[in-house]
Amino acid sequence: WLFCSLFFFPEVTVSYRYGLPVITLTLPTRGERCQFTVKPMVVTVGAFLRDVQREDKGIEKAEIFATDGSKVSDAALMEILLMNDFKLVINNTTYSVSAPKKDKLSSEHATEMEDIKSLVHRLFVAVHVEDHQIRKERELLQKLEYLKEQLLPLEQMKARIADSADAKTSRLLWVGLALMSTQGGALAWLTWWVYSWDIMEPVTYFITYGSAMAFYAYFVLTKQDYIYPDAKDRQFLHYFYRKSKSHHFNVQQYNKLKEDLAEAEESLQRLRQPLQLRLPIQQINDKD
C-alpha cells in the first residue's frame, strides 16, 4: 500500500496507522512524498526495498543498514527491523530512520497481540502450504519421469544379461546333475561288474571325504555354508557381473538410479499422505 504527494520532505519517518507501520519517504527522481504501508509479520526487508524501487525507476540502489553499519539481510522481517533505529540508503543518500515509539502494552493486551500474530502466521502458512505442496509434487513427478527415462535402457539391458546368466546357471546345474549321475553309474558298474565291494569301499570313502573337503573349502572362501539355493544365486551373480562387464553395463549407476527412484517415490507418498492433504484417512484408503 502506498500514497504519494508532491510535498517535499527530505527525512524518512515511520508512524503507525490502524495498527500497521507506515514508512514515508521522498522519491529522488519524482520528488514526491510516498507512504508505504507494510505488514511487518509478513513483509521482508527485501520485499519492501523492491516496492520502493518499483515505485521509482530512478532508484538504482536501495539498502538498509543497522546503526553499527552492518547490512540488514533481505530475508529479515520488517517487524524485527522496526524494533530499532536503522539507516536507509537510496542511491547515494543515507537517511537515518528512528524506530517508532509505541505505547507499552499491558500483559493481557500483549498476550492478545501474540495470539493475533500466531493466528496471522498460521493463516499465512495455510494459504501458501497448498501451493508449496503442488510445486513440490510437480518437482517430484518430473524427477520420477526423468529417472524412469534414464532407467529404461538400463532395465532392458539388465533383463537381457539376467536371462543369459540364468540360462548359464541352469545349464551348470544340469551339468552337475549329469556328472553326479555318471559318477553313481560308474561306481555301480565298478562295484558289481568289474571289482567287488571290498575293493570299491575305500574308493567311495575317499570320494565322500573329498566332497567334504570341497564343501569346507567353499565355506573358507565364501564364509557361507554350501546351501544349494545360495550357491545357485552366487553362481548367477558371477555370470551376471562377468556378462555386465563385457556388455559395458554400469551396475553402480543402475543401483544409484534405483535408489534415487525409490527415494523419490517415498517422498511423493509422504507428500500425498492424508494429513498433508487434509483429507480423512478413510477417504484415502477408499481411493487406494
C-alpha positions as CSV (number, residue, x, y, z in Angstrom):
1,W,0.0,0.0,0.0
2,L,1.4,3.4,-0.8
3,F,0.3,7.0,-1.1
4,C,2.2,9.8,-2.9
5,S,2.1,13.6,-2.7
6,L,4.1,16.4,-4.2
7,F,5.3,17.9,-0.9
8,F,9.0,17.6,-0.3
9,F,10.4,16.4,3.0
10,P,13.9,15.1,3.0
11,E,13.7,12.8,6.0
12,V,12.2,9.3,6.3
13,T,9.6,8.8,9.0
14,V,7.8,5.8,10.4
15,S,4.4,6.0,12.1
16,Y,1.6,3.7,12.9
17,R,-1.8,3.9,11.3
18,Y,-4.6,1.4,12.0
19,G,-2.1,-0.8,13.8
20,L,0.2,-1.0,10.7
21,P,3.6,0.8,10.3
22,V,3.7,3.5,7.6
23,I,7.1,4.4,6.2
24,T,7.1,7.8,4.5
25,L,10.0,8.9,2.2
26,T,10.7,11.2,-0.7
27,L,11.3,9.5,-4.1
28,P,14.5,11.0,-5.6
29,T,13.5,11.1,-9.2
30,R,9.9,12.3,-9.0
31,G,10.3,14.4,-5.9
32,E,7.1,13.0,-4.4
33,R,6.5,12.1,-0.8
34,C,5.3,8.5,-0.7
35,Q,3.9,6.4,2.1
36,F,4.4,2.7,2.1
37,T,2.2,0.6,4.4
38,V,3.9,-2.7,5.3
39,K,2.7,-5.8,7.1
40,P,5.5,-6.3,9.5
41,M,4.9,-10.0,10.2
42,V,4.8,-11.0,6.6
43,V,6.8,-8.4,4.5
44,T,10.6,-8.8,4.4
45,V,13.2,-6.1,4.1
46,G,13.9,-7.3,0.5
47,A,10.2,-7.1,-0.5
48,F,10.0,-3.5,1.0
49,L,13.1,-2.3,-1.0
50,R,11.7,-3.9,-4.2
51,D,8.4,-2.0,-3.7
52,V,10.4,1.3,-3.3
53,Q,12.4,0.6,-6.5
54,R,9.3,-0.4,-8.3
55,E,7.7,2.9,-7.4
56,D,10.6,5.0,-8.6
57,K,12.5,3.5,-11.6
58,G,15.3,6.0,-11.0
59,I,16.4,4.3,-7.8
60,E,19.4,2.1,-8.8
61,K,20.4,1.0,-5.3
62,A,18.3,0.6,-2.1
63,E,19.8,-0.9,1.0
64,I,19.2,-0.9,4.8
65,F,21.9,-0.9,7.4
66,A,21.9,-1.1,11.2
67,T,23.2,1.7,13.3
68,D,26.5,-0.1,13.7
69,G,27.0,-0.2,9.9
70,S,26.2,-3.9,9.3
71,K,23.9,-4.6,6.4
72,V,20.4,-5.9,7.2
73,S,19.6,-9.2,5.3
74,D,16.8,-9.0,2.7
75,A,15.2,-12.1,4.4
76,A,14.7,-10.2,7.7
77,L,11.1,-9.4,8.6
78,M,10.1,-5.7,8.8
79,E,8.8,-6.4,12.3
80,I,12.4,-7.1,13.5
81,L,13.7,-4.1,11.6
82,L,11.3,-1.6,13.1
83,M,12.3,-2.5,16.7
84,N,15.4,-0.4,16.4
85,D,16.8,2.6,14.6
86,F,18.3,1.9,11.2
87,K,19.7,3.7,8.1
88,L,18.1,3.6,4.7
89,V,20.4,4.2,1.7
90,I,18.8,5.2,-1.6
91,N,21.3,5.7,-4.4
92,N,24.0,7.8,-2.7
93,T,21.8,9.4,0.0
94,T,21.7,8.0,3.5
95,Y,18.6,8.5,5.8
96,S,18.7,7.9,9.5
97,V,15.4,6.4,10.5
98,S,14.2,6.3,14.1
99,A,12.1,3.4,15.3
100,P,8.5,4.5,16.0
101,K,7.6,5.0,19.6
102,K,4.9,2.5,20.8
103,D,3.0,2.6,24.0
104,K,3.7,-0.1,26.5
105,L,1.1,-2.7,26.4
106,S,-0.4,-4.4,29.4
107,S,0.3,-8.1,29.9
108,E,-3.2,-9.0,28.8
109,H,-3.0,-6.9,25.7
110,A,0.5,-8.2,24.9
111,T,-0.9,-11.8,25.2
112,E,-3.7,-10.9,22.8
113,M,-1.2,-9.4,20.3
114,E,0.9,-12.6,20.5
115,D,-2.2,-14.7,19.8
116,I,-3.0,-12.4,16.8
117,K,0.5,-12.8,15.5
118,S,0.3,-16.5,15.9
119,L,-3.0,-16.6,14.1
120,V,-1.7,-14.5,11.2
121,H,1.3,-16.8,10.9
122,R,-0.9,-19.9,10.8
123,L,-3.2,-18.2,8.2
124,F,-0.2,-17.3,6.0
125,V,1.1,-20.9,6.2
126,A,-2.4,-22.3,5.4
127,V,-2.7,-20.1,2.4
128,H,0.7,-20.9,0.9
129,V,1.1,-24.6,2.0
130,E,-1.1,-25.9,-0.8
131,D,0.9,-24.0,-3.4
132,H,4.1,-25.4,-1.9
133,Q,2.7,-29.0,-2.0
134,I,1.6,-28.6,-5.6
135,R,5.0,-27.2,-6.6
136,K,6.9,-30.0,-4.7
137,E,4.6,-32.7,-6.1
138,R,5.3,-31.4,-9.6
139,E,9.1,-31.4,-9.0
140,L,8.9,-35.0,-7.7
141,L,6.8,-36.1,-10.7
142,Q,9.3,-34.6,-13.1
143,K,12.2,-36.2,-11.2
144,L,10.4,-39.6,-11.4
145,E,9.8,-39.2,-15.1
146,Y,13.5,-38.3,-15.6
147,L,14.7,-41.3,-13.6
148,K,12.4,-43.7,-15.4
149,E,13.7,-42.4,-18.7
150,Q,17.3,-43.0,-17.5
151,L,16.4,-46.5,-16.2
152,L,14.5,-47.7,-19.3
153,P,17.6,-48.7,-21.4
154,L,19.4,-50.0,-18.4
155,E,16.4,-52.1,-17.4
156,Q,16.3,-53.6,-20.9
157,M,20.0,-54.4,-20.9
158,K,19.8,-55.8,-17.4
159,A,16.9,-58.1,-18.4
160,R,18.9,-59.5,-21.4
161,I,22.0,-60.0,-19.2
162,A,19.9,-61.6,-16.4
163,D,18.3,-64.0,-18.9
164,S,21.7,-65.1,-20.2
165,A,23.2,-65.5,-16.7
166,D,20.1,-67.5,-15.6
167,A,20.4,-69.8,-18.7
168,K,24.1,-70.4,-17.9
169,T,23.4,-71.1,-14.3
170,S,20.6,-73.6,-15.2
171,R,23.0,-75.4,-17.6
172,L,25.6,-75.6,-14.9
173,L,23.1,-77.2,-12.6
174,W,22.1,-79.8,-15.2
175,V,25.8,-80.5,-15.9
176,G,26.3,-81.1,-12.2
177,L,23.4,-83.5,-12.1
178,A,24.7,-85.3,-15.2
179,L,28.2,-85.7,-13.6
180,M,26.7,-87.0,-10.3
181,S,24.6,-89.5,-12.2
182,T,27.7,-90.6,-14.3
183,Q,29.7,-90.9,-11.1
184,G,27.0,-93.0,-9.5
185,G,26.7,-95.2,-12.5
186,A,30.4,-95.7,-12.8
187,L,30.7,-96.7,-9.1
188,A,27.9,-99.2,-9.5
189,W,29.5,-100.7,-12.7
190,L,32.9,-100.9,-11.0
191,T,31.3,-102.5,-7.8
192,W,29.1,-105.2,-9.4
193,W,30.8,-105.9,-12.8
194,V,34.5,-105.1,-12.6
195,Y,35.5,-105.2,-8.9
196,S,33.9,-106.2,-5.6
197,W,32.6,-104.0,-2.8
198,D,35.6,-104.8,-0.7
199,I,37.8,-103.0,-3.3
200,M,35.3,-100.1,-4.1
201,E,34.5,-99.3,-0.5
202,P,37.8,-97.4,0.1
203,V,37.3,-95.6,-3.2
204,T,33.8,-94.4,-2.2
205,Y,35.1,-93.3,1.2
206,F,37.8,-91.1,-0.3
207,I,35.3,-89.7,-2.8
208,T,33.0,-88.8,0.1
209,Y,35.9,-87.3,2.1
210,G,37.0,-85.3,-1.0
211,S,33.5,-84.0,-1.3
212,A,33.5,-82.9,2.3
213,M,36.8,-81.1,1.8
214,A,35.4,-79.3,-1.3
215,F,32.4,-78.1,0.8
216,Y,34.7,-77.0,3.6
217,A,36.9,-75.1,1.0
218,Y,33.7,-73.4,-0.2
219,F,33.0,-72.2,3.3
220,V,36.5,-71.0,3.8
221,L,36.4,-69.0,0.6
222,T,32.9,-67.6,0.8
223,K,32.2,-67.6,4.6
224,Q,28.9,-69.3,3.8
225,D,27.5,-72.8,4.1
226,Y,27.1,-74.8,0.9
227,I,23.3,-74.5,0.5
228,Y,22.1,-75.2,-3.0
229,P,19.8,-72.1,-3.4
230,D,22.6,-69.8,-2.1
231,A,25.2,-71.5,-4.3
232,K,22.9,-71.1,-7.3
233,D,22.4,-67.3,-6.6
234,R,26.2,-66.9,-6.1
235,Q,26.9,-68.5,-9.5
236,F,24.2,-66.4,-11.1
237,L,25.8,-63.2,-9.8
238,H,29.2,-64.4,-11.0
239,Y,27.9,-64.9,-14.6
240,F,25.8,-61.6,-14.3
241,Y,28.8,-59.4,-13.4
242,R,31.1,-61.0,-16.0
243,K,28.4,-60.5,-18.7
244,S,27.8,-56.9,-17.5
245,K,31.5,-56.1,-17.9
246,S,31.6,-57.5,-21.4
247,H,28.4,-55.5,-22.3
248,H,29.6,-52.3,-20.6
249,F,26.6,-52.4,-18.2
250,N,27.3,-50.0,-15.3
251,V,25.9,-51.8,-12.2
252,Q,26.8,-48.9,-9.9
253,Q,24.9,-46.4,-12.0
254,Y,21.9,-48.7,-12.2
255,N,21.8,-49.2,-8.4
256,K,22.1,-45.4,-7.8
257,L,19.2,-44.7,-10.2
258,K,17.1,-47.3,-8.5
259,E,17.8,-45.9,-5.1
260,D,17.0,-42.3,-6.3
261,L,13.8,-43.6,-7.8
262,A,12.7,-45.4,-4.6
263,E,13.6,-42.3,-2.6
264,A,11.5,-40.0,-4.9
265,E,8.6,-42.4,-4.8
266,E,8.7,-42.5,-1.0
267,S,8.9,-38.7,-0.8
268,L,5.9,-38.4,-3.1
269,Q,4.0,-40.9,-1.0
270,R,4.7,-39.0,2.2
271,L,3.6,-35.7,0.4
272,R,0.3,-37.4,-0.5
273,Q,-0.4,-38.6,3.0
274,P,-3.9,-37.8,4.3
275,L,-2.5,-35.4,7.0
276,Q,-0.6,-33.5,4.4
277,L,-3.6,-33.2,2.1
278,R,-6.0,-32.5,5.0
279,L,-8.2,-35.5,3.9
280,P,-9.8,-38.1,6.1
281,I,-7.8,-41.3,6.5
282,Q,-10.7,-43.5,5.4
283,Q,-11.2,-41.5,2.2
284,I,-7.6,-42.1,1.2
285,N,-7.9,-45.8,2.0
286,D,-11.1,-46.0,-0.2
287,K,-9.2,-44.4,-3.1
288,D,-6.3,-46.8,-2.7
